[in-house]
Amino acid sequence: MEKLVIMDGHSILNRAFYGLPDLTNSEGKHTNAVYGFLNIMLKVLEEEKPDRFAVAFDVSAPTFRHLRYQAYKGTRKPMPSELAEQVPLLKKVLAAMQIRMFEHPGYEADDILGTLARQGEALGMEVSVISGDRDLLQLATDRILIRIPKTKQGSTEIENYHAADVFDRYGITPLQFIDLKGLMGDASDNIPGIPGVGEKTAVKILTAFGSVENAYAHLDEVQPARARISLAENYDQALLSKELATIKTDCVLPAGPEELCMGDFYNETSFAMFKRLEFKNLLSRFGTGVQAATAEEEKLVVLSAGEALSRLPLPSEVSQKKQTMLGLSFYRSGKTLHSAAFFDGTTACFRRFDTKEEADVFCRRLRALSDAGVCLSFLHVKEVLSLLDPDGTGFPEGADAAFFDCALAAYLLNPLKSDYPAEDLANAYLGRPIRSYAELFGKKKPEEAAEEDTFRLYLSGGARAVYRLKEPLSAELEKENMADLFTRIEMPLIFTLYRMERAGIRVDPSALTEFSSELAAHINSCEQEILQMAGESFNINSPKQLGVILFEKLHLPFGKKTKTGYSTSADILEKLQCEDPIVGKILDYRQYSKLKSTYADGLQTFIDPADSRIHGTFNQTITATGRLSSTEPNLQNIPVREELGRQIRKVFLPNPGCIFVDADYSQIELRILAHMSGDEHLITAYREARDIHAMTASQVFHVPLSMVTPEMRRNAKAVNFGIIYGISSFGLGQGLNITRKEAERYIDSYFETYPQVKQFLDNLVAFAKENGYVESMYHRRRPIPELSSSNFMQRSFGERVAMNSPIQGTAADIMKLAMLAVDRRLTAEHRKSRILLQVHDELLVEAPLDEAETVKQILTEEMEGAANLKVPLLVSVSSGSNWYEAK
């Protein structure tokens, strides 16, 4: 027996849109609904294994129902723009997959589905209808199965209904579903029904009388009385509602079920489209033949060690313009180069190295070529600098001019992505699909994949991509006015960060161990006090058990019960601090536990035994604002608010005979706000070196400057910094523990004091709404797709981002310029001092004792001179025998 499966396009697309978080590809296209639709569709098809398949869509045009009742579906909100743009995209995807689609002016998708289902049943087929709309339950028979997908805990489950299942679940037959809508109506479709009759009463009436018409024929017997009266007064409306709810099953369609043959879903066209949309998890469904057909057929040469060198140009040939560029892709095993591919514009060459010596000779040749002026294009330049520097001599000033980092360029163009793999960039900027790691190797570990013959295809595809990406990425940077940002700041910074990572920072392991023991004692003491206060033993680390103690035994307020128990999140506990002393102890316990696990114990694993230093990683392509991030470990997140947290800095030490010099920008974001807004009052305050927080307090609280109290200054400080982040009166009120109305007065007073700040922030939001992005002083762009969201919370978040990103991005750019200037100055003056860390607005330098005073002067001059603003940039500089003392 043949099987027919038909899907309700808009219904499943809508369900997928709301069931998945927002997703976009490199082109900025929203894709979550299409991706979710395909997952549901493919799941169903794998289960059903049908012989025939089609998808039906609604058409944006009046149907016969609108002609009968003008208000039909009149209360529906417009489709969110993020979803609306995915409807034509889905149709293109389905067309590429050779899937038959139906849509017809005057009909709804339900009518098309109903017609195909009845036709299929008449032909003796088993029929499955896939829709999130329960109106389709009226179609259920012994041979027509209605399948309704539901999302539970992030996964898709499907409810199945034959006719008997409908009766078991609802107590009525499928056809009585039409009468049900006639009586109770349908708010989602604006079908009126009759007043005063809900689902329970409607089912009761239908159980007794079978239909609307029969109930009306036995009107005197209808119960309860209000339903009898309503049916008597609104019988015509019940019939109209029933007519509107009835799915048409005799539509004239261009094809019948017997013509809906299954096409070749996984073909070259659909593969290219999946690649472009970056549906990586779906690409494994395509056979290797399709993947190979979409990959380039250019010549790949596998070389021996000697041949690899002979294929590379000689440095002497560079001046003759024989070779100006190479695209390179490396795979390293630990600290050693395992294999490499390079592309010269014509031929891709691959080499697997048998020894470290072979790899080093190869890398020295590449280094010589870069020194001679050949541009080496990589995906992540900083990751390969240690390989190109096997002798540890470092790189000279200006070395960045011979490199091009494709990932870094792509990040500037779209800083919202989480990563920038070669296959995504090739799709976005070249229109050439290349095979990704997952396509070739699935979930294999890199060390396993590297031993396979196909690994050469993976590396060579990357080398071709990065060679070809330089031109379009450079053109796009030029077009978006970010070429200077890329060449003047980001590319040179790669080499400064490389030197910082190579230097690392010294740590005293014994001090860490001692600190861990101290924290363990605090944790144990806290635990005993908490259990004593609770009056019983329980697991403090279990939110479920802790919630029972706080909200059931101690009856504390603000208890929010979830499916897994009460919420004991930090914000809930902070609200409870004044309610019971046990809460403060719990917060202390959590703080000590985190300090111990993350820092006292966690940092031990990152100490290099060869030099007792931590060599972390600084990332340029993670944050959307342009700030650097730090990983393995995150040294930018060392606690600074509580004294015990600050104590961890004592374990970071300079080399013997050296001292730490720490330089920190003073209120850099507020100074940038003054400059960018042009507010004369704010500019004057900074030029005259006034206490900006005290001055704001004087204005906001309407008191003379001399009468500003420490508490007033603290509150004004919260307003000053809150304004930068677009804080709301609600957020400020919560932060200062004041009423929302009082917080609103603070903010209004602030803007009265600094009117041009208000105008500046409003202009930023208006610009972002019109253009879809904001930018820093140095033209660093931050796209804000949230501003076009149909969700109010998302739009509000977007407005806050629009206000803050230009300021935070400019601060990040100035800090990067300062790092470059300090690094160049130390190098130019042949200093032994070196930058070790950058933490937000702070630079930490390790300096020999005899260079300390000079380094303080260099830091002050270069950081304060990094940008020319309308207000002075001020830096506070200190020093110490460990990071704690220096800070």
Residue, then its C-alpha position, 0 to 999 in steps of 0.5 A: m500500500e502506498k503512503l502519502v505524506i503532506m505538510d502544512g508549510h506555514s504552520i510547521l514553519n511558524r512552530a519552528f520559528y518560535g521553537l528555536p532561538d534566532l539563527t543567522n548565517s554569514e549573510g545576515k539571513h534569519t534561518n531558524a524557522v527554515y532549519g527547524f522546518l527541515n528538521i521536523m520534515l526530515k524526522v517525519l520522512e525518516e519515520e514514514k518512508p512515504d512514496r508521495f510527498a508535498v507541502a502546502f502553503d497559504v497565499s496572502a490573499p482573501t479566501f472564500r471564508h473572507l468573502r463570507y465573513q469579513a472579520y475572518k482571521g481579522t485579529r491575527k497579528p502580522m507575521p514577524s519580519e524575521l519569520a516573513e523573510q524565511v517563507p520565500l527562503l523555505k520555498k527556495v530550499l524545498a524547490a532545490m530539494q525537488i519537493r512539490m509545493f501547492e498554493h492557490p489563491g482563494y484556498e488555505a493550506d488546510d483546504i489543499l491538505g484536505t483535498l489531497a488527503r481525501q484523494g489519497e484515501a480514495l486511491g487506497m493510500e495511507v495518508s499522514v497530514i503534518s500540521g500544528d493546527r488542530d482544525l485538521l483533526q476533522l480530516a482524521t479517519d482510519r486511513i488519514l493520520i493527523r500528526i501534530p509536532k510539539t516541542k518538549q524540553g528542546s526536542t520534537e515530539i509528535e502526537n498522532y491521531h486517527a479517528a479513534d484517537v480523536f474520540d479517545r482524546y476529545g470525546i467527539t468524532p473528527l467531523q464533530f470538530i466542525d460543530l465544536k468550532g460552530l458552538m465555541g468558535d476559534a479566537s485564533d481565526n476570529i470565528p465567533g461561535i456563540p456567546g457563553v459556550g466554551e469547549k466543555t459545554a460544546v462537547k457536552i451538547l455534541t455528545a447529547f445531540g451529535s451536531v449543531e443542527n440536531a441540537y437546535a432541532h431539540l432546543d428545549e432539551v439543550q442544557p445548561a439554560r444559558a447555552r440553550i438561550s444563546l443557541a436560540e438567539n445565535y443559531d445563524q452565527a453557529l452555522l456560519s462559524k461551522e461553515l468557516a471551520t469546515i475544511k474544503t476537500d474538493c479543491v481543483l488542484p494542478a496535480g493529484p496524489e499519484e503525481l507527487c513522486m519523491g524527488d532527489f532531496y540530496n542533490e548538488t543544488s540543495f547541497a549548495m543551498f544548505k552550505r550557503l545557509e550554513f546548515k552544517n548538521l544536515l550536510s552529512r545527509f548528502g552522499t560523498g558523490v554530491q559533496a565531491a561534485t560541489a568541490e573544486e576539481e583543481k589539481l592537488v599535489v602531495l609532496s615530499a619534504g624536499e618537493a614542498l620546499s621546491r614548490l615554494p618560491l625563493p625569496s630572491e624571486v619575490s622582487q621579480k614579482k613571480q609570487t606575491m601571495l600564498g594561501l596557507s592552511f596548517y594542522r599542528s599536533g601539540k606544538t609541532l606542525h603536523s601537515a600543511a597545504f599551500f595554494d599559489g593561485t594555480t596549484a594546491c600542494f599538501r605536505r605531511f611532515d615526518t619530523k619536527e626538523e622538516a617542519d621547521v625548515f618549511c616554516r623558515r622558508l615561509r618566514a623568509l618569504s614573508d620577510a621578503g614581502v610575500c603575503l601569507s593568507f591564513l585563517h587565524v594568523k596568531e595561531v601559527l606565528s609560533l610555528l613561523d618563529p621556530d628560532g624564537t627570534g620574534f617578528p620585526e616592526g611592520a611584519d603584519a604587512a606580510f600577513f592577511d587574517c581572513a577570520l579577523a577580517a570576517y569578524l570586523l564585517n560581522p562580529l556577531k558570529s561565534d566562529y569563522p570557519a573557512e567553509d562559511l567564509a567561502n560560501a559567503y564571500l566566494g560563492r564556492p562550497i568547500r568541504s567542511y571538517a564535519e562533512l569529511f570526518g564527522k565527529k572524529k578527533p583531529e588527531e584521528a582525521a589527520e591520519e586519513d588520506t582525505f585530510r589533504l583535501y580538507l587542508s587544501g580546501g582551506a588553503r584555496a579559500v584563504y588565498r581567494l578570500k583576501e580580495p573580496l574581504s579587503a574590498e568589503l572592508e574598504k566599502e564599509n570603511m574598516a580597512d584602516l581599522f583592520t590594517r592599522i589596529e587589528m593586524p598589528l595587534i596580532f603580533t603584540l598579543y603573540r608576544m604577550e602570550r609567549a611571555g606569559i605571567r609567572v605564578d607561585p604554585s605554593a601560594l595558590t595551594e596555600f590560598s586553596s587551603e585557606l578557602a577550604a577552611h572558609i567553605n567548611s566554616c560556612e557550611q557548618e554555620i549554614l547547617q546549624m542555622a537550618g537546623e538540619s543536614f542538607n546538600i547546600n550545592s543542591p538548588k532543590q534541597l536549598g529551595v526547600i530549606l529557604f522557602e518551605k522550612l524558613h518561609l522566606p519570600f520571593g520563592k519562585k517555583t520551577k519544574t525542578g524546584y525553587s529558584t535559588s539564583a544569585d538575584i533571588l538570594e541577594k533580594l533575601q539577604c535582609e530576610d535571614p542571616i542564613v542567606g548571607k552565609i550561603l552567598d559567602y559559601r558560593q563565593y568561596s567555592k567558586l574562588k577555590s574551584t575556578y582560581a585556587d585549584g583551576l589555575q594550577t592546571f594552566i601553569d607551564p612546569a617549564d617556566s612556572r608561567i601561565h601562557g593564556t590566549f587573547n582573542q580578537t574575534i569573540t566580543a561584538t564590541g571589539r574588546l579582547s577576551s582571555t581564555e585558557p584561563n580567563l585572566q580578565n575575569i579575576p575577581v576585583r570587587e571583594e577583598l578575598g577575590r582580590q587576594i588571588r592577584k598575590v600569586f602572580l609574580p614578576n621575574p626576580g629582579c623585576i617589578f609589575v607596573d600597572a596602568d589603568y585608564s580613568q573613566i575612559e568610557l565616560r570621557i569618550l561619552a563626553h567627546m562623542s556627545g559634545d556635551e559642553h558641561l561634561i567636557t568642561a568638568y573633565r577639562e577642569a579635572r572636577d570630580i565628575h560623580a560628585m558634580t553629577a550628584s550635586q546636580v541630580f540631588h540639587v545640593p551644593l557641591s560641598m554638601v554632596t555625601p558619599e552615598m549621593r556620590r555613589n548613587a550618582k556614579a551608578v547613574n553616570f555609568g548606567i547612562i552609558y549602558g542605556i540603563s532603565s529606571f527599573g534597572l537603576g531602581q533595583g541597583l540602588n534599592i530605590t523606587r522606580k519613580e525616584a530612579e526616573r527622577y535621577i535619570d531625568s535630572y541627569f539629562e537636564t544637566y547634560p542635555q547633549v548626552k540625551q540627544f547623542l544617545d537618542n541619535l545613536v538609537a535612531f541611526a541604528k534603527e535606520n541603518g541596522y548598525v552603530e559604529s565606534m570613532y574608528h568605524r568599528r561596526r556593531p550590527i543590531p538585528e534586535l532592533s527589527s525584532s517583533n519582540f519588545m524585550q529584544r528591541s529594548f535590548g537592541e536600543r541599549v546596545a545601540m547606546n553602549s556599543p559605540i562607546q565601548g567599541t571606541a574604548a576598546d579601539i583606544m586601548k588597542l592603539a595604546m597597547l601597540a604604542v607601548d609595545r612599539r616604544l618598548t621595542a624601539e628603545h630596546r627595553k627588557s620590559r614587556i606587556l603581560l596582560q590587558v584587562h579591560d582598561e588596564l595594562l600590566v607590564e613586567a619591568p626590570l627594577d632599573e626600567a620601572e620609572t621609565v616604563k611608568q613614563i612610557l605607559t602614561e605618555e603612550m596611553e594618554g596620547a593614544a587618542n586625541l579627544k576633547v577631554p584629556l585621557l588620564v591614566s593612573v600608574s602604580s607598581g608592586s612586587n605582585w599583581y595585587e600590590a601593583k593594582 
